Amino acid sequence: MEVIDGVWYMQGVDRKDPSCVHSAEQLLEVIEKVGFLPLFSNEVDGFSVENMTVAGHWWCGDAKKDPWEWRAVLARTGKVAYGKFFRGKAGFVSKKWFPEFANFRRDGYDFDARYEDGKAGYKEKLIMDVFWPSEGELWEASDKIDMFSNEVKEKAGFGKGGEKGFDGTCTKLQMQSYLTVKDFRPRLNKQGEEYGWAVAVYTLPEYLWGYEYVTKCYKESPAESYKKIVSQVRKHFNSDEKTIRKVV
């Protein structure tokens, strides 16, 4: 996106362009091929959903052709991770590449170890404690698998009169690959009826794919994972390492 005279303009491609992505299914194929894909345009030319789709289809509300709706469609498949992964902005990481991504972004740390070493803050811990299994509790048996963002906010103590900076803290946890968006759903009232706009449903990648899978690259150095990520992006987009680093 770019701003001209205070007006936002989407980049994109002509619908007849052979490279144009026309559906959520086609977008999933691209993400699985590339491994990583920001939602919006950035310094790496062509490296975004925005650059691969029809500008006029964004926010049209038709899930068959609206890329904004596709983020929810793909998030709920469990085949990709969706979240604010790229400089605090939204995008996708494929299941295949997520272990490398997590190893790089986490610097080889599980969250509890990161916190104990003083590399994570108190507010981040408040949110992670809402999800992280209690001592002796199995990941598979946990009742903390996913929660509406407003529910996480309340349980973590960020509600009225509580801690500040909930959205920013969630973004930081997504950037560190500890938190992801599983779905977007309308909230439920006391009668169990849906109401209002769809909101983010948060979860941990470990609940999507299992702890052993998500952490399987911890045996590598984070620097090695980073090199693999850059190499993978350069296979598909003509850019230098310095520019790619700004995004990934």
Secondary structure, 3 states (H helix, E strand, C coil): CEEECCEEECCCCCCCCCCCCCCHHHHHHHHHHHCEEECCCCCCCCCCCHHHCCHHHCCCCCCCCCHHHHHHHHHCCCCEEEEEEECCEEEEEECCCHHHHHHHHHCCCCHHHHHHCCCCCHHHHHHHHHHCCCCCCCCCCCCCCCEEHHHHHHHCCCCCCCCCCHHHHHHHHHHCCCCEEEEEEEEECCCCCEEEEEEEEEECHHHHHCHHHHCCCCCCCHHHHHHHHHHHHHHHCCCCHHHHHHHC
